[in-house]
Amino acid sequence: MKNANILKTVFLAFMVSVVSACADKDTSIVVLETDLGQIDIKLFHDKAPLSVNDFLYYVDNQLYDAQGFYRAVRPETDPLNMGMEIIQGGRLDLERITASIDHETTQMSGLSHIDGAVSMARDGPGTGSAAYFFISIGDNTFLDFAGERNPDGQGYAVFGQVIKGMDVVRAVQARETKGSSDSAVTEGQYLSEPVIIKKARRK
């Protein structure tokens, strides 16, 4: 009987460790400490593993530290008149440190560009990089797979969700956007001064 209780205790301890390991694998929380406050982001390993792993490479190697948010789009500065509201950040030099990753569409992940969604910026499909990412403000579902924003219909790859600090995100969006742009698409969208990410870390 005593041996049976010991085995039961060992088994339960093993199961707890397995569940904990799976929970750690499925989600992570990353904290961005910015000039304007803290943004906490929950990452979805199980739904967008390539995007999450690329983002975590930048976090774990301090590649976002002293970088920041440099672009803010408001309805009045959306050239396509879709009412898009986002902020974009990452590497201020826009340089990719890692290779481009395969495009994980929202059709594949089951995620969507809802308020607080964190997504990969890209040019063509398969050119995404955590060197630059954006945060959705409000409903921007036209950025999803089959949405109207991209002629290719592939949308953007959501890989995380802001769970704390949307007030900071909106404060970034409200900053002056008189920075220079070399494209009519982004005219009036670049911040006059970037909002610095002082440190990015796992929680």
N, C-alpha and C positions, 0 to 999 in steps of 0.2 A: 504493500500500500504506500509505504514511504517512497519507494523507488518510483512508483506511478506518479505521485505528486511532484517529485523532482523532475521527471520527464515532462509532465504537463507544464511546469513552470518554465523549463528550458524551451519547450515548443512555443509557448506564448511569447517569450522574450524574442525568439527567432522571428515570429510573425510580425511583431511590432517593428523589428529592425527592417524587415522586408517592406512593410507598408511605408515606413519612414523614408527608405531609400527610393521607393517608387514616387512618393510625393515630391522628394527633392528633384528627381529626374523630370517629372512632369511640369513643374513650375519653379521659377526663381523670381525673386524680387530684386530689382536694381534701383538704387537711389542716385538721383542726379542732384548734387548740391550746387545751386546756381546763385548768381548775384541777387536774384529776386526771391529766393526761397527754395524749398526742397520739393522734388517731384519723385514719387515712388511709382515704379512700373512693374507690373506683373507680366512675366514672360510665359509663353505657351510652348514648351518644348515638344509636347506631343502633337501639336497641330501645325507648327511651322519650325521644325528642327533646324533646317539650314539657316534660316534667318536669325533664329535665336542664338545659335552657336557663333555666327559671325558677329552679332552684336556683343555677345559675352567676351569674345576675343578682344574687342576694343576696350571693353570695361576692365577685364582682368589684366590687360597690359598697359593700363593708364593712358590709352590713346585718345580718350575724351577729356582728360584733365587739362585745364587751361584752354579748352576749345569752347564751343558754344552754339547758341541759336542765332541765326543770321537772317532769317526770312520769316515774314508774317503775312499771310493772305487774309484779307477781309472781303466781304461781298462787293464793296465798291472798287476793289482793286483786282477782282477776278475778271480777266479779259474775255472769258467764255460766258460770263453772266449766269453762272450756275449757283452763285452764292457760296462758293467754297470758302471754308475757314480752317486754316491750318497754321502751325508753326513748324519750321524746318531747322534742323541743327545737325551737329556732328563735328566733323573736321572743318575748321575754318578755311583751310587751304584746299578743301574739296578733294584731297588726295586719298586714293584707296590704298590701304595697307595690305589688304588681302585680295585675292582674286574675286571676280564677280561670282555670284551664286545663282543657281537655278531659281526660277521664279515660282514661288509658292502662292498660287492664286487663292483668293477667298473661296472659290468653288472647292478647292482642295482642302482648305483648312476649316471651312465652316465659320470663319470669323467675318467681321464686317467693319466698315469704317463708321462706327458709331462715335458718340462723344467720348474722347479719351483714348481712342484706338491709336496704337503706335505702329507705324508702317514703314517699309523700305521705299525710299525714293529710287527712281530708275529712269533710264531712257527707253531703249527697247527691252522686251522681255529677256531676262537672263543677264541684265547689266546692273542689277541691284547690288548695293553694298551698304554695310553698316557705317561706312564713312559719312553717309548722309541719310537721315531718317526724318520722319515727320509725325506730328501728333494732330489728330483730327479734333476739331472743336465743333460740337453739334453733329448733326446727321449729314455725312458726306458719302452716302451709299452709291453715288454715281462714280466713286473711285473703286468700287468693287468689280469683280469679274462680271463681264457683260454690261458694265455701266457705260454711261455716255461720255465719260471724260476722255478716254483714250480711243483713238481710231482702231487700234488693234484689239480692243475689247477684252484685254487681259487684266485690266485694273492693276492695283498695287497689292503688295503682300503684307497683310496685317500679321504681326507676330507678338504684340503685347497690348497691355491696357493700363492706363494711368489709374491707380487706385487711391492716390492721395496727391494733392497739389494741383488740381485743375485751376484753382485760383491763380497759381503761379503761371500756368500755361496761358491763361487769358491775359495776365499782366504782360507777358512777353508779346502777345498778339497786339496789345494796345500801344506798344512803343512806336515811336516815330519811324516812318519808313521812307526816308529820303536818300537812302543809299543808292549808289550808281548801279545800273544794270545795263548789260550789253544785249538784251533781248526785250522785245516788246511784250513777250509772254510774262516776264517777271518785272515789268516796269511798275514802280511804286510799291514793291514788295520787300525790298531789302532794307533791313534795319539800319538806321543811321549809325548806331553803335551796337555791336553784338552783345547779347546777354551771355556772360561767361559761365560755362560749366566748371566750377572750381574743382570738383571731384566727382567721379562716377565710381560706384562700388556696389558689390552685392550686399544685401541686408542680412 
